[in-house]
């Protein structure tokens, strides 16, 4: 498997305490990205577009 950060081969065995990363450096880069909020969930639908079921529900509630 490749390291998700640097794409170098990563050892997935228990010997590698940084798995799935290849090194502590890549693990820390990932942690910093996560803490800063750069891994925010991407919406599956573009802004301003709602699923038709959601539109129906809103009409029923109003």
mmCIF file of the C-alpha atoms, coordinates in Angstrom:
data_MODEL
# 
_entry.id   MODEL 
# 
loop_
_atom_site.group_PDB 
_atom_site.id 
_atom_site.type_symbol 
_atom_site.label_atom_id 
_atom_site.label_alt_id 
_atom_site.label_comp_id 
_atom_site.label_asym_id 
_atom_site.label_entity_id 
_atom_site.label_seq_id 
_atom_site.pdbx_PDB_ins_code 
_atom_site.Cartn_x 
_atom_site.Cartn_y 
_atom_site.Cartn_z 
_atom_site.occupancy 
_atom_site.B_iso_or_equiv 
_atom_site.pdbx_formal_charge 
_atom_site.auth_seq_id 
_atom_site.auth_comp_id 
_atom_site.auth_asym_id 
_atom_site.auth_atom_id 
_atom_site.pdbx_PDB_model_num 
ATOM 1  C CA . UNK A 1 1  ? 0.000   0.000  0.000  1.00 0.00 ? 1  UNK A CA 1 
ATOM 2  C CA . UNK A 1 2  ? 1.113   3.565  -0.628 1.00 0.00 ? 2  UNK A CA 1 
ATOM 3  C CA . UNK A 1 3  ? 1.347   6.233  2.055  1.00 0.00 ? 3  UNK A CA 1 
ATOM 4  C CA . UNK A 1 4  ? -1.673  8.552  1.689  1.00 0.00 ? 4  UNK A CA 1 
ATOM 5  C CA . UNK A 1 5  ? 0.576   11.625 2.084  1.00 0.00 ? 5  UNK A CA 1 
ATOM 6  C CA . UNK A 1 6  ? 3.788   11.045 0.106  1.00 0.00 ? 6  UNK A CA 1 
ATOM 7  C CA . UNK A 1 7  ? 2.697   8.013  -1.972 1.00 0.00 ? 7  UNK A CA 1 
ATOM 8  C CA . UNK A 1 8  ? 5.826   6.017  -1.042 1.00 0.00 ? 8  UNK A CA 1 
ATOM 9  C CA . UNK A 1 9  ? 5.354   2.351  -0.088 1.00 0.00 ? 9  UNK A CA 1 
ATOM 10 C CA . UNK A 1 10 ? 4.100   1.983  3.494  1.00 0.00 ? 10 UNK A CA 1 
ATOM 11 C CA . UNK A 1 11 ? 4.534   -1.109 5.645  1.00 0.00 ? 11 UNK A CA 1 
ATOM 12 C CA . UNK A 1 12 ? 1.099   -2.096 6.992  1.00 0.00 ? 12 UNK A CA 1 
ATOM 13 C CA . UNK A 1 13 ? 2.427   -4.681 9.421  1.00 0.00 ? 13 UNK A CA 1 
ATOM 14 C CA . UNK A 1 14 ? 2.351   -4.083 13.196 1.00 0.00 ? 14 UNK A CA 1 
ATOM 15 C CA . UNK A 1 15 ? 6.092   -3.288 13.013 1.00 0.00 ? 15 UNK A CA 1 
ATOM 16 C CA . UNK A 1 16 ? 5.227   0.105  11.490 1.00 0.00 ? 16 UNK A CA 1 
ATOM 17 C CA . UNK A 1 17 ? 3.749   2.099  14.346 1.00 0.00 ? 17 UNK A CA 1 
ATOM 18 C CA . UNK A 1 18 ? 2.862   4.937  11.947 1.00 0.00 ? 18 UNK A CA 1 
ATOM 19 C CA . UNK A 1 19 ? 0.669   2.869  9.612  1.00 0.00 ? 19 UNK A CA 1 
ATOM 20 C CA . UNK A 1 20 ? -1.053  3.574  7.263  1.00 0.00 ? 20 UNK A CA 1 
ATOM 21 C CA . UNK A 1 21 ? 1.642   6.243  6.848  1.00 0.00 ? 21 UNK A CA 1 
ATOM 22 C CA . UNK A 1 22 ? 5.244   5.469  5.952  1.00 0.00 ? 22 UNK A CA 1 
ATOM 23 C CA . UNK A 1 23 ? 6.754   7.637  8.684  1.00 0.00 ? 23 UNK A CA 1 
ATOM 24 C CA . UNK A 1 24 ? 6.109   9.867  11.659 1.00 0.00 ? 24 UNK A CA 1 
ATOM 25 C CA . UNK A 1 25 ? 6.572   12.893 9.378  1.00 0.00 ? 25 UNK A CA 1 
ATOM 26 C CA . UNK A 1 26 ? 3.666   11.858 7.127  1.00 0.00 ? 26 UNK A CA 1 
ATOM 27 C CA . UNK A 1 27 ? 1.526   11.001 10.154 1.00 0.00 ? 27 UNK A CA 1 
ATOM 28 C CA . UNK A 1 28 ? 2.127   14.490 11.598 1.00 0.00 ? 28 UNK A CA 1 
ATOM 29 C CA . UNK A 1 29 ? 1.352   16.170 8.266  1.00 0.00 ? 29 UNK A CA 1 
ATOM 30 C CA . UNK A 1 30 ? -1.970  14.309 8.183  1.00 0.00 ? 30 UNK A CA 1 
ATOM 31 C CA . UNK A 1 31 ? -2.746  15.251 11.791 1.00 0.00 ? 31 UNK A CA 1 
ATOM 32 C CA . UNK A 1 32 ? -1.999  18.910 11.088 1.00 0.00 ? 32 UNK A CA 1 
ATOM 33 C CA . UNK A 1 33 ? -4.272  18.862 8.050  1.00 0.00 ? 33 UNK A CA 1 
ATOM 34 C CA . UNK A 1 34 ? -7.064  17.272 10.079 1.00 0.00 ? 34 UNK A CA 1 
ATOM 35 C CA . UNK A 1 35 ? -6.704  19.676 13.027 1.00 0.00 ? 35 UNK A CA 1 
ATOM 36 C CA . UNK A 1 36 ? -6.718  22.727 10.753 1.00 0.00 ? 36 UNK A CA 1 
ATOM 37 C CA . UNK A 1 37 ? -10.030 21.604 9.239  1.00 0.00 ? 37 UNK A CA 1 
ATOM 38 C CA . UNK A 1 38 ? -8.697  21.072 5.732  1.00 0.00 ? 38 UNK A CA 1 
ATOM 39 C CA . UNK A 1 39 ? -10.364 17.639 5.605  1.00 0.00 ? 39 UNK A CA 1 
ATOM 40 C CA . UNK A 1 40 ? -13.887 19.065 5.853  1.00 0.00 ? 40 UNK A CA 1 
ATOM 41 C CA . UNK A 1 41 ? -16.545 16.919 4.274  1.00 0.00 ? 41 UNK A CA 1 
ATOM 42 C CA . UNK A 1 42 ? -17.279 17.865 0.691  1.00 0.00 ? 42 UNK A CA 1 
ATOM 43 C CA . UNK A 1 43 ? -20.972 18.164 -0.127 1.00 0.00 ? 43 UNK A CA 1 
ATOM 44 C CA . UNK A 1 44 ? -22.136 15.615 -2.653 1.00 0.00 ? 44 UNK A CA 1 
ATOM 45 C CA . UNK A 1 45 ? -24.453 18.193 -4.225 1.00 0.00 ? 45 UNK A CA 1 
ATOM 46 C CA . UNK A 1 46 ? -23.503 21.678 -5.391 1.00 0.00 ? 46 UNK A CA 1 
ATOM 47 C CA . UNK A 1 47 ? -24.631 24.570 -3.214 1.00 0.00 ? 47 UNK A CA 1 
ATOM 48 C CA . UNK A 1 48 ? -28.159 25.691 -3.923 1.00 0.00 ? 48 UNK A CA 1 
ATOM 49 C CA . UNK A 1 49 ? -29.369 22.324 -5.180 1.00 0.00 ? 49 UNK A CA 1 
ATOM 50 C CA . UNK A 1 50 ? -31.526 20.146 -2.997 1.00 0.00 ? 50 UNK A CA 1 
ATOM 51 C CA . UNK A 1 51 ? -32.690 16.604 -3.439 1.00 0.00 ? 51 UNK A CA 1 
ATOM 52 C CA . UNK A 1 52 ? -36.308 16.465 -4.628 1.00 0.00 ? 52 UNK A CA 1 
ATOM 53 C CA . UNK A 1 53 ? -37.342 14.531 -1.492 1.00 0.00 ? 53 UNK A CA 1 
ATOM 54 C CA . UNK A 1 54 ? -36.007 17.352 0.694  1.00 0.00 ? 54 UNK A CA 1 
ATOM 55 C CA . UNK A 1 55 ? -37.996 19.895 -1.320 1.00 0.00 ? 55 UNK A CA 1 
ATOM 56 C CA . UNK A 1 56 ? -41.176 17.824 -0.825 1.00 0.00 ? 56 UNK A CA 1 
ATOM 57 C CA . UNK A 1 57 ? -40.593 17.629 2.938  1.00 0.00 ? 57 UNK A CA 1 
ATOM 58 C CA . UNK A 1 58 ? -40.062 21.354 3.192  1.00 0.00 ? 58 UNK A CA 1 
ATOM 59 C CA . UNK A 1 59 ? -43.313 22.023 1.315  1.00 0.00 ? 59 UNK A CA 1 
ATOM 60 C CA . UNK A 1 60 ? -45.195 19.721 3.679  1.00 0.00 ? 60 UNK A CA 1 
ATOM 61 C CA . UNK A 1 61 ? -43.738 21.425 6.748  1.00 0.00 ? 61 UNK A CA 1 
ATOM 62 C CA . UNK A 1 62 ? -44.551 24.950 5.582  1.00 0.00 ? 62 UNK A CA 1 
# 
